[in-house]
Amino acid sequence: MGSSPRQRYSATVWQRLGPVFPMLVVGVALLVTSLTGSPPPDALAAWLTVCFGLLVLDILLPAYFGVTLTESAAVVRNLRRRTIPWADIQSIQIETIMGTRTVVLHEANGRRTRLRAPSTGFLAWDRRFEEKFHVIGQWWLTHRGPDWTPLPPRPAWTATPQTPDEKNPFAPPA
């Protein structure tokens, strides 16, 4: 954590550039085709504009996406910005979808917030992913406050009903 009151994580340089390469190849191929052949038709000019526009967005947007850790909350930056107080977070876990590992914040209201950064996966590798995950977890443990209490586990779907004598493991001592 260090002495900084904030910690920010966003996509790495290689994660931002990875999706750009195929689009760059298509854009350059269209440009070369238009320069070496007859005057470009309107459709080709439109495709070039779209390709290079998406190229710029592909480079700029992932730099904005991510999470900023503050003493009071995790500020998640996706298309919209959300501030999640540490006390509202019940757990922080790593989840894998199609080979990409991401950090997920589980909130008290049942909402799951998947962070766009940090993440790691094939062709978008972040060798510091585990370290970043542990730093986020430490910020949560340090700043969640004394009022934080874990939610009781959800009841399992079993054939045997729970007896009233069983103690809730999350209940305060009597």
Secondary structure, 3 states (H helix, E strand, C coil): CCCCCCEEEECCHHHHHCCHHHHHHHHHHHHHHHHHCCCCCHHHHHHHHHHHHHHHHHHHHHHHCEEEECCCEEEEECCCEEEEEHHHEEEEEEEEECCEEEEEEEECCCCEEEEEEEEEECCECCCCHHHHHHHHHHHHHHHCCCCCCCCCCCCCCCCCCCCCCCCCCCCCCC
